[in-house]
């Protein structure tokens, strides 16, 4: 799995207040899930946002797992930390939109991911692309 983490510049030779993480996730590679959590935790710690880590890791786990289980393609994880929020997107290359559904009490492992995202994120949604979509969430600094 390729990893690209970068700090952006403020244009004056200094470090900006935003940080970015971008990872390509291999098709059906569930080992990518804990690796994505670790990379996000490191990004948040490095950028003095560890309070977001627990919720961000849980929600990222849900989005990454959905993309790897419910599609037959690679996915791309992108996270952006700014002074005011964290935004995480998982892009896949299937056009089908995810559906928010009530968890089935008899199904112990499926149906809870987007309910968690809806409950814990300050904002979330689905953004269509020419090919595929991104499912995203945001955590606001004031809520952390």
N, CA, C and O of each residue as an XYZ file, in Angstrom:
576
protein
N       0.851     -1.163      0.000
C       0.000      0.000      0.000
C       0.896      1.226      0.000
O       1.796      1.341      0.832
N       0.657      2.131     -0.919
C       1.448      3.348     -0.991
C       0.915      4.363     -0.003
O      -0.291      4.461      0.225
N       1.827      5.113      0.578
C       1.432      6.138      1.550
C       2.003      7.459      1.107
O       3.149      7.542      0.663
N       1.195      8.490      1.231
C       1.683      9.823      0.949
C       1.117     10.740      2.029
O      -0.095     10.935      2.111
N       1.979     11.289      2.840
C       1.582     12.256      3.844
C       2.348     13.521      3.530
O       3.558     13.481      3.309
N       1.654     14.639      3.510
C       2.350     15.865      3.180
C       1.872     17.003      4.058
O       0.728     17.023      4.513
N       2.765     17.947      4.287
C       2.412     19.200      4.927
C       2.329     20.224      3.814
O       3.180     20.253      2.925
N       1.304     21.065      3.860
C       1.178     22.078      2.830
C       1.885     23.348      3.273
O       2.119     23.564      4.461
N       2.213     24.163      2.319
C       2.928     25.395      2.604
C       1.961     26.573      2.601
O       0.940     26.548      1.913
N       2.289     27.596      3.369
C       1.455     28.799      3.393
C       1.845     29.770      2.286
O       1.317     30.881      2.220
N       2.757     29.363      1.425
C       3.168     30.194      0.314
C       4.310     31.137      0.654
O       4.899     31.738     -0.244
N       4.634     31.277      1.928
C       5.706     32.180      2.339
C       6.887     31.387      2.886
O       7.720     31.919      3.621
N       6.950     30.121      2.524
C       8.056     29.299      2.972
C       7.827     28.668      4.337
O       8.687     27.938      4.828
N       6.697     28.933      4.950
C       6.403     28.376      6.263
C       5.402     27.243      6.166
O       4.868     26.950      5.096
N       5.162     26.618      7.293
C       4.221     25.506      7.348
C       2.812     26.054      7.502
O       2.584     26.941      8.325
N       1.875     25.551      6.735
C       0.492     25.984      6.873
C      -0.130     25.260      8.049
O       0.502     24.419      8.688
N      -1.355     25.593      8.320
C      -2.047     24.977      9.438
C      -2.836     23.755      9.007
O      -3.605     23.218      9.805
N      -2.675     23.299      7.784
C      -3.350     22.107      7.286
C      -2.342     20.988      7.062
O      -1.188     21.224      6.705
N      -2.808     19.767      7.281
C      -1.991     18.592      7.002
C      -2.849     17.603      6.244
O      -4.064     17.548      6.433
N      -2.221     16.827      5.390
C      -2.956     15.897      4.538
C      -2.363     14.493      4.620
O      -1.151     14.308      4.726
N      -3.246     13.532      4.567
C      -2.865     12.125      4.481
C      -3.601     11.555      3.281
O      -4.794     11.800      3.098
N      -2.896     10.809      2.480
C      -3.525     10.150      1.327
C      -2.958      8.749      1.229
O      -1.742      8.558      1.213
N      -3.857      7.760      1.164
C      -3.443      6.355      1.059
C      -4.303      5.646      0.041
O      -5.523      5.808      0.010
N      -3.655      4.864     -0.784
C      -4.374      3.975     -1.690
C      -4.573      2.670     -0.949
O      -3.637      2.127     -0.362
N      -5.797      2.168     -0.979
C      -6.165      0.947     -0.269
C      -6.436     -0.133     -1.296
O      -7.297      0.028     -2.161
N      -5.715     -1.220     -1.207
C      -5.854     -2.307     -2.174
C      -7.203     -3.007     -2.079
O      -7.764     -3.157     -0.994
N      -7.705     -3.424     -3.209
C      -8.983     -4.120     -3.298
C      -9.040     -5.277     -2.303
O      -8.180     -6.159     -2.306
N     -10.065     -5.259     -1.453
C     -10.345     -6.330     -0.489
C      -9.204     -6.571      0.504
O      -9.158     -7.629      1.133
N      -8.290     -5.621      0.657
C      -7.158     -5.770      1.574
C      -7.552     -5.277      2.964
O      -7.323     -4.115      3.298
N      -8.140     -6.150      3.769
C      -8.616     -5.739      5.088
C      -7.486     -5.429      6.061
O      -7.729     -4.855      7.122
N      -6.241     -5.804      5.714
C      -5.097     -5.379      6.528
C      -4.905     -3.870      6.424
O      -4.232     -3.270      7.263
N      -5.487     -3.259      5.410
C      -5.385     -1.809      5.244
C      -6.172     -1.058      6.314
O      -5.899      0.116      6.566
N      -7.140     -1.710      6.943
C      -7.975     -1.032      7.935
C      -7.159     -0.600      9.152
O      -7.168      0.588      9.474
N      -6.450     -1.500      9.849
C      -5.651     -1.028     10.989
C      -4.505     -0.107     10.561
O      -4.110      0.778     11.320
N      -3.976     -0.304      9.371
C      -2.918      0.583      8.884
C      -3.453      1.997      8.666
O      -2.760      2.975      8.948
N      -4.673      2.107      8.168
C      -5.292      3.421      7.972
C      -5.542      4.103      9.318
O      -5.312      5.304      9.465
N      -6.014      3.331     10.294
C      -6.226      3.885     11.640
C      -4.918      4.418     12.224
O      -4.881      5.517     12.777
N      -3.852      3.638     12.099
C      -2.555      4.044     12.636
C      -2.049      5.320     11.960
O      -1.559      6.229     12.631
N      -2.167      5.386     10.650
C      -1.699      6.565      9.918
C      -2.501      7.803     10.320
O      -1.937      8.888     10.462
N      -3.793      7.647     10.500
C      -4.624      8.775     10.918
C      -4.258      9.210     12.345
O      -4.156     10.404     12.624
N      -4.063      8.241     13.240
C      -3.675      8.549     14.622
C      -2.366      9.332     14.638
O      -2.244     10.324     15.356
N      -1.389      8.890     13.849
C      -0.101      9.585     13.791
C      -0.259     11.004     13.256
O       0.363     11.932     13.772
N      -1.083     11.179     12.229
C      -1.323     12.509     11.676
C      -1.947     13.417     12.728
O      -1.516     14.558     12.897
N      -2.952     12.922     13.431
C      -3.627     13.743     14.434
C      -2.716     14.074     15.602
O      -2.768     15.184     16.130
N      -1.887     13.135     16.010
C      -0.948     13.385     17.106
C       0.095     14.418     16.686
O       0.409     15.338     17.442
N       0.625     14.259     15.482
C       1.652     15.179     14.970
C       1.108     16.601     14.846
O       1.847     17.571     15.015
N      -0.180     16.718     14.553
C      -0.779     18.037     14.356
C      -1.592     18.479     15.573
O      -2.495     19.306     15.452
N      -1.268     17.925     16.748
C      -1.844     18.362     18.027
C      -3.367     18.277     18.051
O      -4.043     19.180     18.545
N      -3.894     17.188     17.513
C      -5.340     16.958     17.544
C      -5.655     15.557     18.080
O      -6.542     14.892     17.544
N      -4.962     15.092     19.114
C      -5.211     13.722     19.583
C      -6.616     13.511     20.141
O      -7.082     12.373     20.202
N      -7.301     14.578     20.550
C      -8.660     14.431     21.080
C      -9.619     13.880     20.029
O     -10.627     13.265     20.377
N      -9.320     14.090     18.760
C     -10.174     13.577     17.691
C      -9.916     12.110     17.393
O     -10.724     11.468     16.722
N      -8.814     11.571     17.874
C      -8.324     10.289     17.401
C      -9.309      9.142     17.577
O      -9.561      8.408     16.622
N      -9.866      8.969     18.751
C     -10.727      7.812     19.002
C     -11.939      7.793     18.065
O     -12.220      6.777     17.429
N     -12.644      8.905     17.985
C     -13.820      8.974     17.111
C     -13.402      8.889     15.648
O     -14.027      8.176     14.863
N     -12.354      9.607     15.283
C     -11.898      9.608     13.887
C     -11.477      8.215     13.435
O     -11.791      7.804     12.317
N     -10.772      7.490     14.292
C     -10.339      6.140     13.938
C     -11.537      5.205     13.762
O     -11.564      4.402     12.829
N     -12.516      5.304     14.644
C     -13.710      4.466     14.536
C     -14.449      4.745     13.233
O     -14.800      3.815     12.506
N     -14.684      6.016     12.935
C     -15.435      6.362     11.726
C     -14.645      6.019     10.463
O     -15.223      5.573      9.471
N     -13.338      6.222     10.494
C     -12.491      5.852      9.356
C     -12.533      4.349      9.136
O     -12.608      3.889      7.997
N     -12.487      3.583     10.216
C     -12.596      2.129     10.111
C     -13.876      1.733      9.388
O     -13.859      0.859      8.521
N     -14.967      2.365      9.736
C     -16.249      2.043      9.102
C     -16.227      2.364      7.612
O     -16.648      1.544      6.796
N     -15.740      3.553      7.250
C     -15.747      3.936      5.833
C     -14.788      3.088      5.004
O     -15.121      2.668      3.896
N     -13.594      2.837      5.545
C     -12.611      2.020      4.813
C     -13.135      0.596      4.650
O     -13.054      0.026      3.562
N     -13.668      0.022      5.717
C     -14.191     -1.345      5.642
C     -15.316     -1.436      4.621
O     -15.351     -2.371      3.821
N     -16.235     -0.474      4.637
C     -17.320     -0.482      3.646
C     -16.779     -0.458      2.230
O     -17.233     -1.217      1.374
N     -15.805      0.416      1.979
C     -15.255      0.529      0.621
C     -14.573     -0.759      0.193
O     -14.672     -1.152     -0.970
N     -13.887     -1.419      1.105
C     -13.153     -2.632      0.738
C     -14.049     -3.860      0.653
O     -13.762     -4.775     -0.119
N     -15.119     -3.899      1.421
C     -16.009     -5.065      1.412
C     -17.068     -4.969      0.311
O     -17.401     -5.971     -0.321
N     -17.588     -3.779      0.088
C     -18.738     -3.632     -0.805
C     -18.389     -3.228     -2.229
O     -19.289     -2.973     -3.029
N     -17.107     -3.164     -2.565
C     -16.719     -2.846     -3.942
C     -15.681     -3.854     -4.419
O     -15.083     -4.576     -3.621
N     -15.482     -3.890     -5.705
C     -14.490     -4.795     -6.297
C     -13.281     -4.028     -6.822
O     -12.600     -4.480     -7.742
N     -13.021     -2.870     -6.233
C     -11.936     -2.015     -6.712
C     -11.115     -1.510     -5.532
O     -11.477     -1.712     -4.373
N      -9.998     -0.847     -5.849
C      -9.226     -0.152     -4.833
C     -10.051      1.007     -4.287
O     -11.107      1.340     -4.824
N      -9.559      1.609     -3.223
C     -10.161      2.804     -2.652
C      -9.039      3.765     -2.296
O      -7.870      3.378     -2.266
N      -9.389      5.009     -2.028
C      -8.409      6.020     -1.646
C      -8.917      6.721     -0.387
O     -10.034      7.238     -0.350
N      -8.075      6.727      0.636
C      -8.357      7.419      1.885
C      -7.639      8.755      1.857
O      -6.444      8.816      1.569
N      -8.364      9.827      2.156
C      -7.775     11.156      2.257
C      -8.240     11.773      3.563
O      -9.427     11.727      3.885
N      -7.321     12.346      4.312
C      -7.664     13.053      5.548
C      -6.995     14.421      5.511
O      -5.838     14.548      5.113
N      -7.733     15.437      5.928
C      -7.205     16.790      6.001
C      -7.488     17.339      7.391
O      -8.633     17.370      7.842
N      -6.426     17.770      8.061
C      -6.538     18.386      9.374
C      -6.300     19.876      9.197
O      -5.276     20.283      8.650
N      -7.237     20.687      9.655
C      -7.080     22.135      9.654
C      -7.299     22.631     11.079
O      -7.662     21.840     11.950
N      -7.092     23.894     11.334
C      -7.317     24.389     12.697
C      -8.763     24.199     13.174
O      -9.007     24.071     14.374
N      -9.706     24.181     12.251
C     -11.106     24.130     12.658
C     -11.776     22.771     12.526
O     -12.820     22.539     13.135
N     -11.185     21.856     11.729
C     -11.866     20.571     11.545
C     -10.937     19.509     10.976
O      -9.843     19.781     10.482
N     -11.435     18.290     11.074
C     -10.838     17.133     10.409
C     -11.847     16.662      9.375
O     -13.031     16.510      9.675
N     -11.375     16.433      8.161
C     -12.234     15.876      7.114
C     -11.567     14.609      6.606
O     -10.397     14.621      6.225
N     -12.322     13.514      6.605
C     -11.843     12.233      6.097
C     -12.760     11.812      4.967
O     -13.983     11.851      5.104
N     -12.175     11.412      3.855
C     -12.935     10.910      2.707
C     -12.384      9.553      2.307
O     -11.174      9.328      2.330
N     -13.280      8.658      1.943
C     -12.874      7.392      1.354
C     -13.563      7.316      0.001
O     -14.789      7.259     -0.096
N     -12.743      7.318     -1.032
C     -13.264      7.258     -2.389
C     -13.157      5.836     -2.908
O     -12.125      5.181     -2.770
N     -14.241      5.375     -3.507
C     -14.196      4.101     -4.210
C     -14.625      4.346     -5.644
O     -14.966      5.469     -6.015
N     -14.608      3.303     -6.442
C     -14.840      3.485     -7.863
C     -16.090      2.756     -8.328
O     -16.173      2.288     -9.464
N     -17.068      2.671     -7.416
C     -18.391      2.110     -7.709
C     -19.400      3.246     -7.540
O     -19.326      4.008     -6.576
N     -20.327      3.353     -8.465
C     -21.285      4.444     -8.423
C     -22.401      4.266     -7.416
O     -23.051      5.240     -7.037
N     -22.634      3.048     -6.978
C     -23.751      2.789     -6.071
C     -23.553      3.527     -4.749
O     -22.517      3.395     -4.096
N     -24.571      4.309     -4.367
C     -24.512      5.054     -3.110
C     -24.784      4.124     -1.934
O     -25.601      3.210     -2.040
N     -24.104      4.353     -0.817
C     -24.390      3.540      0.365
C     -25.766      3.907      0.923
O     -26.235      5.033      0.755
N     -26.398      2.955      1.581
C     -27.700      3.229      2.163
C     -27.600      3.160      3.678
O     -26.991      2.249      4.240
N     -28.202      4.124      4.312
C     -28.278      4.162      5.761
C     -29.454      3.283      6.159
O     -30.590      3.529      5.754
N     -29.174      2.266      6.948
C     -30.252      1.357      7.341
C     -30.149      1.048      8.824
O     -29.078      1.122      9.427
N     -31.284      0.704      9.386
C     -31.308      0.342     10.797
C     -30.595     -0.991     10.967
O     -30.799     -1.903     10.166
N     -29.767     -1.120     11.992
C     -29.076     -2.391     12.224
C     -30.077     -3.499     12.552
O     -31.080     -3.273     13.228
N     -29.788     -4.669     12.068
C     -30.585     -5.856     12.357
C     -30.009     -6.491     13.617
O     -28.826     -6.828     13.662
N     -30.834     -6.650     14.626
C     -30.369     -7.195     15.905
C     -29.777     -8.595     15.763
O     -28.947     -9.003     16.576
N     -30.192     -9.322     14.749
C     -29.688    -10.687     14.565
C     -28.396    -10.734     13.762
O     -27.709    -11.756     13.755
N     -28.058     -9.642     13.088
C     -26.819     -9.578     12.314
C     -25.782     -8.854     13.162
O     -25.858     -7.637     13.332
N     -24.827     -9.586     13.687
C     -23.875     -9.033     14.640
C     -22.763     -8.199     14.009
O     -22.069     -7.475     14.722
N     -22.577     -8.280     12.691
C     -21.419     -7.607     12.103
C     -21.733     -6.593     11.013
O     -20.824     -5.879     10.590
N     -22.946     -6.492     10.546
C     -23.243     -5.587      9.426
C     -24.373     -4.629      9.769
O     -25.218     -4.916     10.617
N     -24.370     -3.479      9.089
C     -25.487     -2.563      9.185
C     -25.342     -1.445     10.191
O     -26.278     -0.667     10.373
N     -24.201     -1.336     10.852
C     -24.052     -0.309     11.877
C     -23.121      0.829     11.474
O     -23.135      1.885     12.108
N     -22.324      0.639     10.449
C     -21.280      1.595     10.091
C     -21.772      2.998      9.828
O     -21.310      3.942     10.469
N     -22.697      3.157      8.902
C     -23.167      4.496      8.579
C     -24.011      5.087      9.694
O     -24.082      6.308      9.832
N     -24.654      4.241     10.492
C     -25.386      4.736     11.656
C     -24.397      5.367     12.644
O     -24.675      6.422     13.214
N     -23.246      4.719     12.843
C     -22.200      5.301     13.690
C     -21.690      6.614     13.114
O     -21.523      7.594     13.840
N     -21.446      6.632     11.819
C     -20.958      7.852     11.180
C     -21.974      8.971     11.375
O     -21.604     10.082     11.755
N     -23.235      8.694     11.121
C     -24.279      9.704     11.275
C     -24.370     10.194     12.729
O     -24.587     11.380     12.976
N     -24.206      9.288     13.670
C     -24.343      9.632     15.094
C     -23.160     10.419     15.645
O     -23.345     11.318     16.465
N     -21.948     10.094     15.205
C     -20.751     10.651     15.831
C     -20.092     11.799     15.062
O     -19.390     12.614     15.661
N     -20.305     11.873     13.763
C     -19.675     12.933     12.970
C     -20.463     14.233     13.116
O     -21.674     14.218     13.340
N     -19.764     15.350     12.985
C     -20.438     16.644     12.981
C     -21.115     16.891     11.640
O     -22.104     17.620     11.562
N     -20.584     16.288     10.593
C     -21.193     16.334      9.253
C     -20.714     15.110      8.502
O     -19.629     14.598      8.776
N     -21.507     14.638      7.560
C     -21.083     13.526      6.716
C     -21.928     13.535      5.459
O     -22.976     14.178      5.406
N     -21.465     12.818      4.446
C     -22.232     12.749      3.215
C     -21.545     11.878      2.179
O     -20.545     11.208      2.438
N     -22.136     11.923      0.992
C     -21.631     11.174     -0.154
C     -21.496     12.161     -1.302
O     -22.429     12.904     -1.608
N     -20.331     12.163     -1.933
C     -20.067     13.049     -3.063
C     -19.803     12.193     -4.289
O     -18.852     11.411     -4.309
N     -20.651     12.337     -5.329
C     -20.420     11.545     -6.541
C     -19.231     12.081     -7.331
O     -18.932     13.275     -7.299
N     -18.561     11.177     -8.040
C     -17.475     11.516     -8.963
C     -17.880     10.997    -10.335
O     -18.877     10.286    -10.465
N     -17.117     11.346    -11.348
C     -17.392     10.813    -12.677
C     -17.417      9.295    -12.657
O     -18.274      8.665    -13.276
N     -16.465      8.718    -11.938
C     -16.422      7.278    -11.706
C     -16.350      7.087    -10.197
O     -15.343      7.424     -9.574
N     -17.395      6.557     -9.620
C     -17.392      6.271     -8.190
C     -17.932      7.406     -7.350
O     -18.674      8.270     -7.817
N     -17.524      7.367     -6.074
C     -18.033      8.322     -5.097
C     -17.047      8.430     -3.947
O     -16.150      7.600     -3.800
N     -17.224      9.463     -3.133
C     -16.506      9.600     -1.866
C     -17.542      9.653     -0.756
O     -18.527     10.386     -0.841
N     -17.310      8.874      0.275
C     -18.093      8.985      1.493
C     -17.187      9.700      2.478
O     -16.034      9.308      2.656
N     -17.696     10.747      3.120
C     -16.849     11.599      3.941
C     -17.510     11.904      5.280
O     -18.723     11.773      5.444
N     -16.667     12.317      6.237
C     -17.183     12.859      7.493
C     -16.257     13.969      7.951
O     -15.099     14.057      7.542
N     -16.805     14.818      8.816
C     -16.029     15.898      9.427
C     -16.248     15.900     10.922
O     -17.344     15.619     11.407
N     -15.188     16.224     11.647
C     -15.237     16.483     13.073
C     -14.776     17.923     13.287
O     -13.712     18.312     12.805
N     -15.565     18.706     14.000
C     -15.242     20.108     14.238
C     -14.392     20.271     15.485
O     -14.534     19.520     16.450
N     -13.504     21.261     15.457
C     -12.618     21.512     16.591
C     -13.400     21.843     17.850
O     -13.012     21.422     18.940
N     -14.479     22.578     17.730
C     -15.254     22.967     18.905
C     -15.923     21.790     19.579
O     -16.238     21.855     20.767
N     -16.148     20.704     18.836
C     -16.823     19.538     19.390
C     -15.848     18.550     20.000
O     -16.259     17.662     20.747
N     -14.558     18.687     19.697
C     -13.560     17.706     20.173
C     -13.256     17.881     21.636
O     -12.443     17.142     22.190
